[in-house]
Structures are given as structure tokens and as C-alpha cells.
Amino acid sequence: MRFIIQLIISTLAVLISAYLLPCVEIVDNSFLTALVVAAVLAFLNGIVKPIMIVLTIPITVVTLGFFLLVINALMILLAARLVDGFRVDGFWWALLFSLILSIVTSILESVKKRDENQTE
């Protein structure tokens, strides 16, 4: 159940973030497409991203961790290639999308936690 709730939160965050950025598009603002994007990003962040982090440890150390932002943007671009109906117009938009997506997800997570605390 926790995974489904997290996936719905991620889906809403993808929809909101894509709405805020003009060069990131989810065709027809489809909830289903956003759900697929969220699932693909979860898979990429769980499988591919850790491998990328291990392979780029020297660069990450030299850049004081800022290279992780590049890895996040690359995960967004890879998701855009894998999911029909999700379009990102370049690296910088992917980087901005990943930052906004993190912020929106954090806000939605805090709302969820606040609601959980009120119901207890």
C-alpha cells in the first residue's frame, strides 16, 4: 500500500512539475502517462542511478556532489526517451525539472505526513 501511495504522490509531482515548465510536456496532461513516467523514474532511480553513482565517484567527489544533479538530469532524459508522451527539450530543462520535481515531491510528502499525524 505504501508503494502505491508513493507512486501516486510521484505521479502528481510529475504532473505539477511538467505543468510549471514550458519545455517539459506530458501529452494531453494524461494521468496515465504521468503514472508511467513516475514508475520509470522509480525504476531508473532504483537500478540505473546507483550504478551511475558508483561509476562516477571521482567526478562526484571533485565537484563536491554537484555531479549528482547531472545524473538526475540524465535519468530524466532517459525516462523521456523510454516513455511515449513525455518530452523534455534538453539537458537544462531536465535539470530544472529534476529540481522542481524534488521540491514538489517534498511538499506533497509533508502534506501526507501532516495528514497521517492528524488522523492518529
C-alpha positions in Angstrom: 0.0 0.0 0.0 2.9 2.3 0.9 4.4 1.9 -2.6 1.1 2.7 -4.3 0.7 5.9 -2.3 4.3 6.9 -3.0 3.7 6.2 -6.7 0.5 8.4 -6.7 2.5 11.2 -5.0 5.2 10.9 -7.6 2.7 10.9 -10.4 1.1 14.1 -9.0 4.5 15.7 -8.7 5.4 14.8 -12.3 2.1 16.4 -13.5 2.6 19.5 -11.4 6.3 19.9 -12.4 5.5 19.4 -16.1 2.7 22.0 -15.9 5.1 24.5 -14.4 7.8 24.1 -17.1 7.1 25.1 -20.7 9.7 22.8 -22.3 8.6 19.7 -20.4 5.5 18.1 -21.7 3.2 15.3 -20.8 0.9 14.8 -23.8 -2.7 15.7 -23.0 -1.7 16.1 -19.4 -2.6 12.4 -19.1 -2.6 10.9 -15.6 -1.7 7.5 -17.1 1.4 8.9 -18.9 2.5 10.7 -15.7 2.0 7.4 -13.8 4.2 5.6 -16.3 6.8 8.4 -16.1 6.8 8.1 -12.3 7.2 4.3 -12.4 10.0 4.5 -15.0 11.8 7.1 -12.8 11.4 4.9 -9.8 12.9 2.0 -11.7 15.8 4.1 -13.1 16.5 5.7 -9.7 16.5 2.3 -8.1 18.6 0.4 -10.6 20.5 2.6 -13.0 21.2 5.6 -10.8 23.2 3.7 -8.1 25.4 2.2 -10.9 26.0 5.6 -12.3 26.9 7.0 -8.9 29.4 4.2 -8.3 31.0 4.7 -11.7 31.3 8.5 -11.3 32.5 8.7 -7.7 35.8 10.5 -8.6 33.9 13.2 -10.6 31.3 13.5 -7.8 34.0 14.0 -5.2 35.8 16.6 -7.2 32.6 18.5 -7.8 31.6 18.2 -4.2 28.5 16.3 -5.1 27.1 18.6 -7.7 27.6 15.9 -10.4 24.7 14.1 -8.8 22.5 16.8 -10.3 23.8 15.8 -13.7 23.0 12.2 -13.0 19.4 13.2 -12.1 19.1 15.2 -15.3 20.3 12.2 -17.3 17.7 9.9 -15.6 15.0 12.4 -16.6 16.3 12.4 -20.2 16.4 8.6 -20.3 12.9 8.5 -19.0 11.8 10.9 -21.7 13.3 8.5 -24.3 11.6 5.5 -22.8 8.1 6.9 -22.3 6.0 7.9 -25.2 4.1 11.1 -24.4 6.8 12.5 -22.2 9.0 15.1 -23.8 11.9 17.2 -22.4 13.6 19.8 -24.6 17.2 19.3 -23.5 19.6 18.8 -20.6 19.0 22.2 -18.8 15.2 21.6 -18.8 15.8 18.1 -17.5 18.0 19.6 -14.7 15.4 22.2 -13.8 12.6 19.5 -14.0 14.5 17.3 -11.6 14.9 20.2 -9.1 11.3 21.2 -9.3 10.2 17.6 -9.1 12.2 17.2 -5.9 10.6 20.3 -4.4 7.1 19.3 -5.3 7.6 15.8 -4.1 8.9 17.1 -0.8 5.8 19.4 -0.4 3.4 16.5 -1.2 5.2 14.2 1.2 5.0 16.8 4.0 1.2 17.2 3.4 0.8 13.4 3.5 2.8 13.2 6.8 0.8 16.0 8.3 -2.5 14.2 7.4 -1.2 11.0 8.8 -0.4 12.7 12.1 -3.8 14.3 12.3 -5.6 11.1 11.8 -3.7 9.3 14.6 
